[in-house]
Amino acid sequence: MVASVQPARSLDLPPGNPHPTAMASGTLHIDLAALTANYRALAAKSAAPAAAVVKADGYGLGSTLVAQTLAKAGCETFFVATAEEGATIRPALGPSATINVFSGHMEGDTELLRDHALTPMLNSPEQIARHQNALPNHAYGLQLDTGMSRLGLSPQDWPAARAHADDATLIMSHLACADDPPHSQNAQQLANFHAMTDGLSTPKSLAATGGTLLGPDYHFDMIRPGVGLYGGFPFTDAQPVVRLSLPVIQIREIPAGTAVGYSATYVADSPRKIATLSAGYADGLIRAMSSKATLWHGDTPCPLVGRVSMDLLTIDVTDCAEPPHALDILGPHQTVDQLAEAAGTIGYEILTSLGPRYTRVPTP
Ligand SMILES: *Cc1c(COP(=O)(O)O)cnc(C)c1O
């Protein structure tokens, strides 16, 4: 077992100690049982096999750890954004897993795709030509644009590109509005996907987390959830996967009228105890959380006061029964989506911003 909290440090440092001891910026506890449970729960919603999206370093949690854990849970297909991300997870997965690359076959990708047996999802006539020229016998998929106008072959490209459909391992598209079930674009994109692919025997995939929850019409031959695996919206039944615990560097008592942090945006209206924590916007705790987020000491809520600094947070711990050694910003009292809401963003951004300075501690 790895200790979850830094060793106890002196909490009676004189206020204003200019040399706080250097220490880790925090501990990111990753509940692998919850990750596995979320994968199984999403997989159980479909008769089709469930792949896993592990791009952006496994949504900030560590792509190798996540991919290995989900492979043990029976996952055989993984999606990443770039060939480099695929190369990163290949050693942990061994040769039998399929690793699909959303960005397709970009200039400069050929060696990575070949050496790590990655399957590019080709997005344009140019990518198809590049792939045919560079790696003529190497597996590929095709991505279609059914209405998001982001990646994929357009309906105009498709009549010519369709000749490559039979040899593809997968034909996929992505929904723009799946986290909003009544949105009319869901049915529209579904109809477009059918119109472009009906009659082809190549396996098809349309659903990410949101599409998985829209129901079997959207599932085709493979679902490919991402955020729901990690405990995020729109999979509201997900188990929380992360707890982020931040160490206290020092605690000071301030009288009424004292300002806290950059630009003195917070001024205490009564005597307060202020804890300074080792983490900040450089660790993904974005500046928009200033004076908005809440941290937790057990069951006690502790408001973030003043501006978020690059490496530091200032937290009002007046209500804590004893001086805390660490506070949680993600955990049982606050999900990634609740923290995102406080900061005016989405859970995806909170997760994928979790910085490299945290110690990632998996719990089985
Ligand atoms: C990111 C992504 C996914 C996973 O989406 P979630 O909303 O995180 O489930 C699936 N497909 C594509 C094309 C993506 O870009």
The ligand as an SDF file (V2000), in Angstrom:
LIG
                    3D

 15 15  0  0  0  0  0  0  0  0999 V2000
  -14.0110   11.2330  -27.3530 C   0  0  0  0  0  0  0  0  0  0  0  0
  -14.7580   10.3830  -28.3290 C   0  0  0  0  0  0  0  0  0  0  0  0
  -15.5320    9.3070  -27.8960 C   0  0  0  0  0  0  0  0  0  0  0  0
  -15.8330    9.0730  -26.4190 C   0  0  0  0  0  0  0  0  0  0  0  0
  -16.7830   10.0530  -26.0500 O   0  0  0  0  0  0  0  0  0  0  0  0
  -17.3880   10.1300  -24.5710 P   0  0  0  0  0  0  0  0  0  0  0  0
  -18.3980   11.2160  -24.6790 O   0  0  0  0  0  0  0  0  0  0  0  0
  -16.2580   10.4950  -23.6870 O   0  0  0  0  0  0  0  0  0  0  0  0
  -17.9690    8.8100  -24.2510 O   0  0  0  0  0  0  0  0  0  0  0  0
  -16.0610    8.4680  -28.8450 C   0  0  0  0  0  0  0  0  0  0  0  0
  -15.8930    8.7070  -30.1740 N   0  0  0  0  0  0  0  0  0  0  0  0
  -15.1910    9.7640  -30.6340 C   0  0  0  0  0  0  0  0  0  0  0  0
  -15.0400    9.9740  -32.0830 C   0  0  0  0  0  0  0  0  0  0  0  0
  -14.6070   10.6510  -29.7210 C   0  0  0  0  0  0  0  0  0  0  0  0
  -13.9250   11.7040  -30.1700 O   0  0  0  0  0  0  0  0  0  0  0  0
  1  2  1  0
  2  3  1  0
  2 14  2  0
  3  4  1  0
  3 10  2  0
  4  5  1  0
  5  6  1  0
  6  7  2  0
  6  8  1  0
  6  9  1  0
 10 11  1  0
 11 12  2  0
 12 13  1  0
 12 14  1  0
 14 15  1  0
M  END
$$$$
